[in-house]
Amino acid sequence: MYRRIACVLLMLLVVAVSSGTAQDSENVLVMARAADTTGLDPHTQTAFASFRLLELIYEPLVDLDADLNIIPALAESWEFNDDATVLTLNLRPGVTFHDGSAMTAEDVRASFERILDEETGAAARANYLSIESIDTPDDMTVIFNLSEPDVPLLTALATTNAAIVPSEMVESGDFSSGAVGTGPFILDSWIPEERTILSANPNWWGEGPFIEGVEIRIIPDEASILAALRAGEIDFALLNDPLIATLLIGDESVVLNRVPAIAYHVLQLNASREPMDVLEVRQAMACAIDRQEVLDTASLGEGTVTGPLTIPAYAVPLEEYFCYEKDLDRARELLAQAGYADGFTLNVIAATGEPPTALSEAQNIQAQLAEIGINIEIEVLELSVYVDRWLAADFDAAVALNGGRPDPYTMYARYWTKTGNLQGVAGYIDDTLDSLMAQGKAETDPAARYQIFADFQKHLVEMAPWIWLYNGFEYTAHQPYVQGFVPSPTDSLVSFRQVRLE
């Protein structure tokens, strides 16, 4: 144990010094992106920018492939009992943390006890509340004993928010200055809002990595990222702005990856504040917004108008939703019923950079809601400030880009259940939503499960605590000599472990 603590302290010192050697090699992937990570704690981060770094350093028990299928990661096999109340996972042997110590069942137990501890503020805590106890009969076996059947639990494990960390790191509680994972890359240095240096983990359990490291440069202007890519100054670009990414269509000098995203753009209304606590007010706003116009204006039409679930298998025809066609007469009628015929003023927060379309979305919504007398005041915030305000539900309304999941329950349990750890951010809950989520969690029949979540979506849209807008595309671009990268609908960069610079 003392050896591991010493190694952890050494790594923290390396990060603090902000020195690294990976960038000195020609076999290093140089990547640019506009937004930096907002922290190093894999269990508490919510920003996409954080995931894109931490998923290279940390690993969960299971992962998702590019088709959103569950695949082995730190667990090489697993099995539910007959009634889905016990999940047994067999850990991959020979896995070590970056400090050289072995990853064991004790580290898994400690990681999930930390996630389940409400004081941790774990982002995905609501997805694991069925875990009643954790048994570790030996170093390579973990048994989750569940309080109820929980089929979606396995999918819920496939996230950086459920990454396995050293048990000693849990005991120390220090996740702010260093990162000790099992992943294919080791954090050498992090200079916030400037540069991150990762080196290849020579002891990674998988085949790879085939590059010596990754250098991540923060360039806030994506037009500058595009120019650097075309000039050959960088190897890889993570792009979020469709206005920039689409400029690469037809450009044969670089490779553009464009895949439909399961993340969704949404206007979150804080239904715990006046006047959004009145149903008719929220419904009036939903009726007044032309979602296709928001998509066309902010993202050049690069995407699809969507309901709450962006997973194709759970899609509901848009015409079945409440007021998905713009209807100003109905919107004005609803406002009058609520006692706000003359409208009101609303503050809306939007982040810089995540997504880059946030301000355009807010401005278009501002123009559309003005037609029914609602005055929108837009407050643009730096991403880190926005995340803090968002987590504290310190807003009247927020333009947001939220992550999708391959399972409906794991996608929304943190928001739309009474025990959800982000219920305060959601700002609204009722018995119907909570009951439907519980039913969907326990149901195993695909047809019955589809109907449950169809009812869930229709009720959620009618109650209008949020106004779902659209889902777009995930864009990455790279030089032709970057081989082996596999784009994902989750925007994941985990395939960096297989990338080669030919």
SVG drawing of the C-alpha trace seen along z (x, -y; Angstrom):
<svg xmlns="http://www.w3.org/2000/svg" viewBox="-57 -43 69 61">
<polyline fill="none" stroke="black" stroke-width="0.4" points="0.0,0.0 2.8,-2.4 4.5,-1.8 1.3,-2.7 0.8,-5.9 4.4,-6.9 3.9,-6.4 0.7,-8.4 2.5,-11.3 5.2,-11.0 2.6,-11.3 1.0,-14.3 4.4,-16.0 4.9,-15.3 1.5,-16.8 2.3,-19.8 5.6,-20.4 3.8,-20.2 6.7,-18.6 6.5,-15.7 8.5,-14.0 5.9,-12.5 5.8,-15.6 9.5,-15.2 8.7,-12.1 7.5,-12.1 5.2,-9.2 2.9,-11.4 -0.6,-12.3 -1.1,-16.1 -4.7,-16.9 -6.5,-20.2 -9.9,-21.0 -11.7,-24.2 -12.6,-23.3 -10.5,-21.9 -11.5,-19.4 -13.1,-21.1 -11.5,-18.6 -9.8,-15.3 -12.3,-13.4 -13.9,-10.8 -16.9,-10.3 -18.0,-13.9 -17.4,-15.4 -20.3,-16.2 -18.7,-18.2 -18.1,-16.4 -14.6,-18.0 -13.7,-16.3 -14.8,-12.8 -12.7,-13.2 -9.5,-13.4 -10.5,-11.1 -11.6,-8.2 -8.0,-7.9 -6.7,-7.6 -9.4,-5.8 -11.5,-2.7 -14.9,-1.3 -15.7,2.3 -17.4,2.6 -17.4,0.3 -19.3,-0.4 -18.2,0.2 -18.9,-2.1 -22.3,-0.4 -23.2,-0.9 -22.8,2.8 -21.5,3.6 -18.0,5.1 -15.5,6.2 -13.1,3.7 -11.8,4.2 -14.3,7.0 -13.8,9.7 -17.1,11.5 -20.3,11.1 -23.5,12.8 -26.9,11.9 -28.8,14.4 -32.2,15.6 -34.2,12.6 -31.5,10.0 -31.0,9.2 -27.3,10.3 -24.6,9.3 -21.3,11.2 -18.3,9.7 -15.1,11.5 -12.2,9.1 -9.5,9.1 -6.3,10.6 -3.0,8.8 -4.3,5.2 -2.2,2.6 -2.8,-1.0 -0.4,-3.7 1.5,-3.6 2.3,0.1 0.0,1.7 -2.5,4.4 -6.1,3.6 -8.3,5.9 -11.9,6.4 -11.1,4.2 -10.5,1.2 -13.9,1.9 -15.6,2.0 -14.0,-1.2 -14.8,-3.0 -18.5,-2.1 -18.8,-2.9 -17.4,-6.3 -19.9,-6.7 -22.8,-5.7 -21.7,-8.1 -24.0,-11.1 -21.3,-13.4 -19.1,-12.6 -21.6,-14.2 -21.1,-11.5 -22.7,-12.4 -24.2,-9.0 -25.0,-7.9 -28.7,-7.5 -27.9,-4.6 -26.4,-2.5 -28.8,-2.9 -30.1,0.7 -26.6,1.9 -27.4,2.9 -24.1,4.6 -20.8,5.6 -19.1,8.9 -15.5,9.6 -15.0,13.3 -11.5,13.1 -9.3,10.5 -10.8,11.2 -14.5,11.4 -17.0,8.7 -20.7,9.4 -23.3,6.6 -26.2,7.7 -29.2,5.6 -32.3,4.5 -34.5,5.1 -34.2,6.4 -32.0,4.0 -31.3,5.0 -30.0,1.6 -27.2,1.7 -24.8,3.4 -25.2,0.6 -24.9,-2.0 -21.4,-0.6 -20.1,-1.6 -19.1,-5.2 -16.2,-7.2 -18.4,-8.2 -18.1,-4.6 -14.3,-4.4 -12.3,-2.2 -9.8,-4.1 -7.2,-2.9 -8.7,-2.2 -6.0,-4.3 -7.0,-7.2 -10.5,-6.9 -9.1,-6.9 -7.0,-10.0 -9.9,-11.8 -7.5,-13.7 -8.8,-13.8 -8.0,-17.4 -4.3,-17.4 -3.6,-14.0 -5.0,-11.0 -4.1,-7.4 -6.1,-5.0 -5.6,-1.8 -6.1,-3.2 -3.8,-3.2 -2.4,-6.6 -0.8,-8.2 -1.2,-11.8 2.2,-13.5 1.1,-17.1 -1.9,-19.3 -1.7,-23.1 -5.4,-24.1 -6.7,-25.9 -3.4,-25.4 -2.0,-21.9 -2.2,-18.3 0.6,-15.7 -0.2,-12.0 2.3,-9.2 1.6,-5.6 1.0,-3.1 3.6,-0.4 1.8,2.0 -1.7,1.5 -3.6,4.8 -4.8,4.5 -3.1,4.6 -1.7,1.1 -1.3,-1.8 0.7,-2.1 1.7,-5.7 4.0,-7.0 1.6,-9.6 -1.0,-12.3 -0.5,-16.1 -3.8,-17.9 -3.7,-21.6 -6.5,-23.9 -7.4,-26.4 -10.7,-28.1 -11.4,-29.2 -12.4,-26.2 -11.6,-28.1 -8.0,-28.3 -8.2,-24.5 -9.3,-24.0 -6.5,-26.2 -3.9,-24.3 -5.2,-21.0 -5.0,-22.1 -1.6,-23.5 -0.4,-20.2 0.4,-21.6 -1.8,-19.1 -2.7,-15.5 -6.3,-15.3 -9.1,-17.8 -12.1,-17.4 -14.8,-19.7 -18.1,-20.6 -19.3,-23.5 -21.1,-22.3 -20.4,-25.7 -16.7,-24.8 -16.9,-21.0 -19.0,-21.3 -16.3,-23.4 -14.3,-20.1 -16.9,-18.3 -15.3,-17.6 -11.8,-18.5 -9.7,-15.5 -6.6,-16.7 -8.0,-15.7 -10.4,-13.0 -13.7,-14.2 -15.7,-11.8 -19.4,-12.6 -21.7,-10.3 -25.2,-10.9 -24.9,-11.8 -27.1,-10.5 -26.4,-13.6 -29.3,-16.1 -29.7,-19.9 -32.3,-21.1 -33.7,-24.2 -34.0,-23.4 -36.6,-25.3 -36.3,-25.5 -39.8,-24.5 -39.0,-25.3 -38.9,-29.0 -41.7,-31.4 -43.3,-31.6 -42.0,-28.2 -43.6,-26.5 -46.9,-27.0 -47.6,-24.2 -49.3,-26.4 -46.3,-28.8 -44.0,-25.9 -46.4,-24.5 -46.8,-27.9 -43.0,-28.2 -42.9,-24.7 -45.7,-25.6 -44.0,-28.9 -40.7,-27.3 -40.1,-26.0 -37.4,-23.3 -36.5,-22.9 -35.8,-26.7 -33.4,-26.4 -31.6,-23.5 -31.4,-25.3 -30.2,-28.5 -27.7,-27.2 -26.5,-24.1 -27.1,-24.6 -29.7,-21.8 -27.0,-19.3 -29.2,-17.1 -32.7,-15.9 -35.5,-17.3 -35.9,-14.9 -37.9,-13.9 -36.3,-13.0 -34.8,-9.7 -32.4,-9.9 -31.8,-6.1 -33.4,-4.9 -34.9,-1.8 -36.9,-4.0 -37.9,-6.8 -41.5,-8.1 -43.0,-9.8 -42.8,-13.5 -46.5,-14.0 -47.4,-12.0 -45.8,-14.6 -47.6,-17.6 -47.2,-20.7 -44.2,-19.8 -45.5,-22.0 -45.2,-25.8 -48.6,-27.2 -48.5,-30.8 -52.3,-31.0 -52.2,-28.1 -49.1,-29.5 -50.8,-32.9 -54.0,-31.1 -51.9,-29.1 -50.1,-32.2 -53.4,-34.0 -54.7,-31.0 -51.7,-31.2 -52.2,-34.9 -49.2,-36.0 -51.0,-37.4 -48.5,-40.3 -45.5,-38.0 -42.5,-38.1 -38.7,-38.3 -36.6,-35.2 -32.8,-34.8 -31.2,-32.0 -27.6,-30.8 -25.5,-29.5 -21.9,-28.2 -19.0,-29.2 -17.7,-26.3 -19.9,-23.5 -21.7,-23.5 -20.4,-26.2 -24.0,-26.5 -25.3,-27.5 -25.4,-31.2 -27.0,-30.9 -29.6,-28.6 -30.3,-31.0 -30.6,-33.9 -33.0,-32.1 -35.2,-31.0 -35.0,-34.6 -36.5,-35.8 -39.1,-33.2 -40.4,-33.7 -40.5,-37.4 -43.5,-36.7 -45.6,-35.8 -44.2,-38.6 -41.5,-36.6 -38.3,-38.7 -35.2,-36.5 -32.0,-37.9 -29.0,-35.8 -26.1,-35.3 -23.0,-33.7 -20.7,-32.0 -17.3,-30.3 -17.8,-26.5 -16.5,-25.9 -18.7,-28.7 -21.7,-27.4 -21.2,-23.8 -21.1,-25.1 -24.3,-27.2 -26.0,-24.3 -25.2,-21.8 -26.5,-24.2 -29.7,-24.7 -28.9,-28.4 -30.7,-29.5 -34.2,-30.4 -33.5,-28.4 -30.4,-26.9 -29.4,-26.1 -27.7,-22.7 -26.1,-19.8 -26.7,-16.7 -25.3,-13.2 -27.3,-10.3 -27.0,-6.7 -27.8,-3.4 -30.4,-2.6 -33.4,-4.9 -33.1,-4.3 -29.4,-5.0 -29.9,-8.1 -32.5,-9.7 -32.6,-8.1 -30.5,-10.9 -33.0,-13.5 -36.5,-12.0 -36.6,-9.8 -37.3,-11.0 -34.0,-9.7 -32.0,-11.0 -28.8,-12.8 -29.5,-15.5 -33.2,-15.8 -32.5,-19.4 -31.1,-20.3 -34.1,-18.8 -36.3,-21.0 -39.4,-18.9 -40.7,-15.4 -44.1,-13.7 -45.5,-10.3 -46.1,-9.3 -42.5,-9.9 -41.1,-8.2 -43.4,-5.2 -42.7,-4.8 -38.9,-4.9 -39.3,-2.2 -41.3,0.0 -38.8,-0.5 -36.0,0.4 -37.5,3.8 -39.1,4.8 -37.2,7.2 -39.6,7.7 -38.4,5.4 -41.9,4.6 -43.3,3.8 -40.2,1.8 -40.7,-0.3 -44.3,-1.1 -43.2,-2.1 -40.6,-4.6 -43.0,-5.8 -45.5,-6.8 -42.6,-8.2 -41.5,-10.5 -45.0,-11.7 -45.8,-12.6 -42.4,-14.3 -43.0,-16.4 -46.5,-17.3 -45.3,-18.5 -42.6,-20.5 -40.1,-20.9 -37.6,-21.0 -38.0,-21.7 -36.1,-19.1 -34.7,-20.6 -32.5,-18.3 -29.6,-15.9 -26.7,-16.7 -23.6,-15.0 -20.3,-14.2 -17.4,-15.5 -13.7,-14.6 -11.1,-15.3 -7.5,-14.1 -4.7,-13.7 -4.8,-10.8 -1.8,-9.2 -3.8,-8.8 -5.0,-5.2 -7.2,-3.1 -9.5,-5.8 -13.1,-4.7 -15.7,-7.5 -18.5,-6.9 -22.0,-8.3 -20.9,-9.2 -17.9,-11.2 -15.6,-8.9 -11.9,-8.9 -11.2,-5.5 -10.1,-4.2 -6.9,-6.3 -5.5,-3.1 -5.6,-1.5 -4.4,-4.6 -1.2,-4.5 0.7,-7.3 1.6,-5.7"/>
</svg>
